[in-house]
Amino acid sequence: MRRNSEGFGPLAYFIFIAIMVFTMIVCICAGSVSVPIKDTVRVIWAAIAGKPIPKVTAASIILTVRVPRVLCVALSGASLSICGAAMQGLLKNPLADGSTLGVSSGAALGAVLAIALEISIPFLPFASTMIMAMLFAFLSLMLILSLAYRLDYSLSTGTIILIGVIFSMFVNSVMSLVIAFAGNHLKSITYWTMGSLSGSNYRNALVLLTALVICGTVIMIHARELNAFAIGEENARHIGVNVKRVKLIIMITVSILIGVCVSIGGTIAFVGLVTPHMVRMITGPNHKRILPASLFGGATFLMLCDLTARVLLNPVELPIGVVTSLVGAILFVNIFYQTRRNPQ
């Protein structure tokens, strides 16, 4: 069933933003130590305005632990969601997301190798995991595209998805082998592969924000082309879209953004699959609406998942990837069921 999205305008975006901001404040307040919303807002406002920090019991926890973590969670959710929306539009498949290409698996392998082998890059020792994740994400994309090109000169979506799935299975096997010989790093690698943003800081948030601004802008610039893909690649070519060029740009941009997210938060599944699908039910099929709405929706979704991971079994904290996988698996089945019932 097609949704009428003519009424989706500035007011709808305002509601999306308001929900996201409210969720952010609640996530900062809640935790092992609960802080009243009033005190939280006072502390954050004082820090932003450069005024003396109010004498609130948990002020240091708010500013040094929770704010950077919630910012990183929101930015990661927004990034993964817009990547998923772009890939679903590009591949014309509601079950696709950035990880379909195998980019997430490649990035995870790079990060795991950096942790297990204690790889340190001169002059940038603090960024070795991130650089390795981005490097492997990009190399994975190049390998997948090369194989797809040799098998299918037109780079059809079916070929890309198939090779991406096969590549992901291969990389997961290699990653399991690395983990088996990780030794003292086994616990940290295992926890990281489940997805966690518990150790996030403002530097991580700045990196995520920079990557999202640059890559997100590139993706949204191609909203019209993504709309054209909805009518088929051949029809898109007939109306002047350079199909191969757009595919390369979108996939490279997605690989960079996913590489950054994976290097900081580990493997967080299903965000890029679930959120764009839910957003599309509200906004309709127009990517000029889907992409920006996915940013806010993805940020809100992942913040709620992170909050659940922190408070569900308090004081024990669940990896955020466990929560997103549980929620995402259920919704994935529902999406697949609806897709099979209504192929159009």
URQUI-V581282 format. One record per residue. N is the residue number from 1. RES is the residue in three letters. SS is DSSP state (H for helix, E for strand, L for the rest). PHI is phi in degrees with one decimal (NA if undefined). D_FIRST is the distance of its C-alpha to the first C-alpha in Angstrom with 1 decimal. Layout:
# URQUI-V581282
n->(N/N)
res->(RES/RES)
ss->(SS/SS)
phi->(PHI/PHI)
d_first->(D_FIRST/D_FIRST)
This chain:
# URQUI-V581282
n->(1/2/3/4/5/6/7/8/9/10/11/12/13/14/15/16/17/18/19/20/21/22/23/24/25/26/27/28/29/30/31/32/33/34/35/36/37/38/39/40/41/42/43/44/45/46/47/48/49/50/51/52/53/54/55/56/57/58/59/60/61/62/63/64/65/66/67/68/69/70/71/72/73/74/75/76/77/78/79/80/81/82/83/84/85/86/87/88/89/90/91/92/93/94/95/96/97/98/99/100/101/102/103/104/105/106/107/108/109/110/111/112/113/114/115/116/117/118/119/120/121/122/123/124/125/126/127/128/129/130/131/132/133/134/135/136/137/138/139/140/141/142/143/144/145/146/147/148/149/150/151/152/153/154/155/156/157/158/159/160/161/162/163/164/165/166/167/168/169/170/171/172/173/174/175/176/177/178/179/180/181/182/183/184/185/186/187/188/189/190/191/192/193/194/195/196/197/198/199/200/201/202/203/204/205/206/207/208/209/210/211/212/213/214/215/216/217/218/219/220/221/222/223/224/225/226/227/228/229/230/231/232/233/234/235/236/237/238/239/240/241/242/243/244/245/246/247/248/249/250/251/252/253/254/255/256/257/258/259/260/261/262/263/264/265/266/267/268/269/270/271/272/273/274/275/276/277/278/279/280/281/282/283/284/285/286/287/288/289/290/291/292/293/294/295/296/297/298/299/300/301/302/303/304/305/306/307/308/309/310/311/312/313/314/315/316/317/318/319/320/321/322/323/324/325/326/327/328/329/330/331/332/333/334/335/336/337/338/339/340/341/342/343/344)
res->(MET/ARG/ARG/ASN/SER/GLU/GLY/PHE/GLY/PRO/LEU/ALA/TYR/PHE/ILE/PHE/ILE/ALA/ILE/MET/VAL/PHE/THR/MET/ILE/VAL/CYS/ILE/CYS/ALA/GLY/SER/VAL/SER/VAL/PRO/ILE/LYS/ASP/THR/VAL/ARG/VAL/ILE/TRP/ALA/ALA/ILE/ALA/GLY/LYS/PRO/ILE/PRO/LYS/VAL/THR/ALA/ALA/SER/ILE/ILE/LEU/THR/VAL/ARG/VAL/PRO/ARG/VAL/LEU/CYS/VAL/ALA/LEU/SER/GLY/ALA/SER/LEU/SER/ILE/CYS/GLY/ALA/ALA/MET/GLN/GLY/LEU/LEU/LYS/ASN/PRO/LEU/ALA/ASP/GLY/SER/THR/LEU/GLY/VAL/SER/SER/GLY/ALA/ALA/LEU/GLY/ALA/VAL/LEU/ALA/ILE/ALA/LEU/GLU/ILE/SER/ILE/PRO/PHE/LEU/PRO/PHE/ALA/SER/THR/MET/ILE/MET/ALA/MET/LEU/PHE/ALA/PHE/LEU/SER/LEU/MET/LEU/ILE/LEU/SER/LEU/ALA/TYR/ARG/LEU/ASP/TYR/SER/LEU/SER/THR/GLY/THR/ILE/ILE/LEU/ILE/GLY/VAL/ILE/PHE/SER/MET/PHE/VAL/ASN/SER/VAL/MET/SER/LEU/VAL/ILE/ALA/PHE/ALA/GLY/ASN/HIS/LEU/LYS/SER/ILE/THR/TYR/TRP/THR/MET/GLY/SER/LEU/SER/GLY/SER/ASN/TYR/ARG/ASN/ALA/LEU/VAL/LEU/LEU/THR/ALA/LEU/VAL/ILE/CYS/GLY/THR/VAL/ILE/MET/ILE/HIS/ALA/ARG/GLU/LEU/ASN/ALA/PHE/ALA/ILE/GLY/GLU/GLU/ASN/ALA/ARG/HIS/ILE/GLY/VAL/ASN/VAL/LYS/ARG/VAL/LYS/LEU/ILE/ILE/MET/ILE/THR/VAL/SER/ILE/LEU/ILE/GLY/VAL/CYS/VAL/SER/ILE/GLY/GLY/THR/ILE/ALA/PHE/VAL/GLY/LEU/VAL/THR/PRO/HIS/MET/VAL/ARG/MET/ILE/THR/GLY/PRO/ASN/HIS/LYS/ARG/ILE/LEU/PRO/ALA/SER/LEU/PHE/GLY/GLY/ALA/THR/PHE/LEU/MET/LEU/CYS/ASP/LEU/THR/ALA/ARG/VAL/LEU/LEU/ASN/PRO/VAL/GLU/LEU/PRO/ILE/GLY/VAL/VAL/THR/SER/LEU/VAL/GLY/ALA/ILE/LEU/PHE/VAL/ASN/ILE/PHE/TYR/GLN/THR/ARG/ARG/ASN/PRO/GLN)
ss->(L/L/L/L/L/L/L/L/L/H/H/H/H/H/H/H/H/H/H/H/H/H/H/H/H/H/H/H/H/L/L/L/L/L/L/L/H/H/H/H/H/H/H/H/H/H/H/H/H/L/L/L/L/L/L/L/L/L/H/H/H/H/H/H/H/H/H/H/H/H/H/H/H/H/H/H/H/H/H/H/H/H/H/H/H/H/H/H/H/H/H/L/L/L/L/L/L/H/H/H/H/L/H/H/H/H/H/H/H/H/H/H/H/H/H/H/L/L/L/L/L/L/L/L/H/H/H/H/H/H/H/H/H/H/H/H/H/H/H/H/H/H/H/H/H/H/H/H/H/H/H/L/L/L/L/L/H/H/H/H/H/H/H/H/H/H/H/H/H/H/H/H/H/H/H/H/H/H/H/H/L/L/H/H/H/H/H/H/H/H/H/H/H/L/L/L/L/L/L/L/L/H/H/H/H/H/H/H/H/H/H/H/H/H/H/H/H/H/H/H/H/L/H/H/H/H/H/H/H/L/L/L/H/H/H/H/H/H/L/L/L/L/H/H/H/H/H/H/H/H/H/H/H/H/H/H/H/H/H/H/H/H/H/H/H/L/L/L/L/L/H/H/H/H/H/H/H/H/H/H/H/H/H/L/L/L/H/H/H/H/H/H/H/H/H/H/H/H/H/H/H/H/H/H/H/H/H/H/H/H/H/L/E/L/L/E/L/L/L/H/H/H/H/H/H/H/H/H/H/H/H/H/H/H/H/H/H/H/H/H/H/L/L/L)
phi->(NA/-85.0/-93.4/-84.9/-111.0/-62.2/-83.6/-82.9/-137.4/-55.1/-62.4/-64.6/-63.7/-61.2/-65.5/-57.0/-65.9/-62.4/-63.0/-63.9/-64.6/-61.7/-61.6/-61.6/-64.6/-61.4/-66.2/-71.4/-72.1/-84.1/155.2/-61.4/-118.8/-80.5/-123.1/-57.8/-58.6/-59.2/-66.5/-62.8/-62.7/-61.5/-64.7/-65.8/-64.3/-63.8/-66.1/-67.8/-80.8/75.9/-93.1/-57.9/-71.7/-57.7/-79.9/-107.8/-52.3/-101.7/-58.4/-66.9/-64.5/-61.8/-81.5/-99.6/-117.6/-78.1/-60.8/-62.7/-66.0/-64.7/-62.3/-66.3/-63.0/-62.6/-66.9/-65.3/-61.7/-63.9/-65.2/-64.2/-69.4/-68.9/-64.5/-63.8/-61.8/-65.1/-69.5/-65.0/-70.7/-66.8/-92.4/53.3/-146.9/-67.7/-95.4/-95.1/-152.0/-57.2/-71.3/-58.8/-72.6/87.7/-67.0/-61.9/-65.1/-63.6/-63.5/-63.5/-62.6/-60.9/-67.4/-63.1/-62.7/-63.0/-73.6/-67.7/-93.4/53.7/-70.3/-127.8/-91.5/-53.0/72.1/-136.4/-62.8/-75.0/-111.9/-62.0/-63.9/-65.1/-64.8/-63.3/-64.1/-64.4/-62.8/-69.7/-62.9/-67.8/-63.9/-62.4/-62.7/-62.4/-64.8/-63.8/-66.1/-63.9/-64.2/-63.4/-67.2/-69.4/-85.0/-148.7/-58.3/-82.2/53.6/-65.1/-62.2/-61.8/-65.3/-63.6/-62.7/-60.4/-66.8/-61.3/-65.4/-62.5/-63.4/-61.3/-63.9/-65.2/-64.5/-62.0/-66.6/-62.6/-64.5/-63.3/-64.6/-63.0/-63.6/-62.9/-109.0/-73.8/64.5/-66.5/-92.8/-57.3/-63.7/-67.2/-67.8/-60.5/-65.9/-66.0/-66.5/-81.3/91.5/-157.7/-121.5/-68.4/-101.6/-68.6/-136.0/-65.8/-64.7/-61.0/-62.8/-65.6/-63.0/-62.6/-63.8/-61.2/-63.4/-67.7/-62.6/-69.7/-70.3/-62.9/-64.1/-61.4/-63.9/-70.4/-62.6/-97.4/-61.0/-63.2/-65.9/-65.1/-63.2/-66.4/-64.5/-64.8/-95.7/106.4/-65.3/-64.2/-65.5/-63.5/-63.5/-67.1/-98.0/97.8/-85.2/-80.8/-58.6/-64.9/-64.7/-64.1/-58.7/-62.5/-61.2/-63.7/-68.9/-66.8/-62.5/-62.6/-63.5/-64.9/-66.2/-67.4/-58.9/-64.9/-62.6/-65.9/-64.9/-95.1/-111.6/79.2/-85.9/-117.4/-87.7/74.3/-61.8/-71.6/-92.8/-75.3/-61.9/-59.4/-66.1/-66.7/-64.9/-62.7/-67.4/-95.9/-87.7/90.9/-83.7/-73.2/-69.8/-66.7/-99.2/-61.3/-62.5/-65.6/-66.0/-65.5/-58.1/-70.3/-65.2/-65.7/-61.6/-64.9/-59.8/-71.8/-64.0/-66.5/-65.2/-65.7/-62.2/-60.8/-63.2/-81.3/-107.6/-60.4/-118.2/-50.7/-89.5/-76.5/-106.6/-80.8/-62.8/-62.6/-64.1/-66.9/-66.6/-64.3/-69.1/-63.6/-68.0/-65.5/-62.5/-64.3/-68.8/-60.5/-60.8/-64.2/-62.2/-62.6/-62.6/-65.7/-63.6/-71.0/-74.9/-125.7/-60.5/-89.7)
d_first->(0.0/3.8/6.4/9.7/12.4/15.3/17.0/17.2/20.9/24.3/23.9/20.9/22.9/25.9/24.1/23.1/26.7/28.2/26.4/27.6/31.1/31.4/30.2/32.8/35.6/34.8/34.9/38.2/39.7/38.7/40.5/43.8/45.4/43.4/44.1/43.4/40.8/43.5/45.8/43.1/42.2/46.0/46.7/43.8/44.6/48.3/47.6/45.5/48.1/51.0/52.6/54.5/52.2/52.5/54.4/51.5/52.0/49.0/49.1/49.9/47.1/44.6/45.7/46.7/44.2/41.1/40.3/40.5/38.5/35.7/35.7/35.5/32.7/30.6/31.4/30.7/27.3/26.4/27.8/26.1/22.7/23.0/24.3/21.3/18.9/21.2/21.4/17.7/17.4/20.7/20.0/16.4/15.9/14.1/17.1/19.7/21.8/25.3/27.0/25.5/28.2/30.8/31.8/31.6/33.8/36.2/36.6/37.2/39.9/41.6/41.7/42.9/45.7/46.7/47.0/48.7/51.1/51.8/51.2/52.4/52.0/55.1/54.8/51.2/51.8/49.2/46.4/47.2/44.2/41.8/43.4/43.4/39.7/38.8/41.2/39.8/36.2/37.2/39.4/36.6/34.3/37.1/37.8/34.2/33.9/37.3/36.5/33.2/35.1/37.8/35.4/33.0/34.3/30.9/29.8/26.5/23.9/24.4/28.1/27.8/25.6/28.0/31.1/29.7/29.2/32.6/34.2/32.8/34.3/37.6/37.8/37.1/40.0/42.3/41.3/42.2/45.5/46.2/45.4/47.8/50.6/49.7/52.6/52.9/49.5/47.6/46.6/45.4/43.5/41.8/40.8/39.7/37.4/35.6/34.8/36.9/37.5/40.4/43.0/41.2/43.3/43.1/43.9/40.8/38.7/40.3/39.6/35.9/35.7/37.4/35.2/32.0/33.3/34.3/31.6/28.8/30.1/30.2/26.5/25.4/27.6/25.5/22.1/22.2/23.0/20.2/17.8/19.7/19.2/15.5/16.6/19.1/22.6/24.4/22.6/23.2/26.9/27.1/26.1/28.8/27.3/29.8/27.5/30.3/31.6/28.3/27.6/31.1/30.9/27.7/28.9/32.4/31.1/28.9/31.9/34.2/31.9/31.2/34.9/36.0/33.6/34.8/38.4/38.3/36.0/36.0/33.0/30.1/27.2/23.4/23.3/22.0/19.3/18.1/18.4/16.5/13.4/13.8/14.6/11.7/9.5/12.1/13.1/10.3/11.2/14.7/17.4/19.8/18.0/16.8/20.4/22.4/20.0/20.2/24.0/24.1/21.5/23.3/26.6/25.7/24.2/27.3/29.7/28.4/28.8/32.2/33.2/32.3/34.3/37.3/37.5/36.1/39.3/41.6/44.1/42.6/39.9/37.2/36.0/32.8/31.4/31.8/29.6/26.8/27.0/26.9/23.8/22.2/22.9/21.1/17.9/18.3/18.3/15.1/13.4/15.0/14.0/10.3/10.9/13.1/10.9/7.9/10.3/8.4)
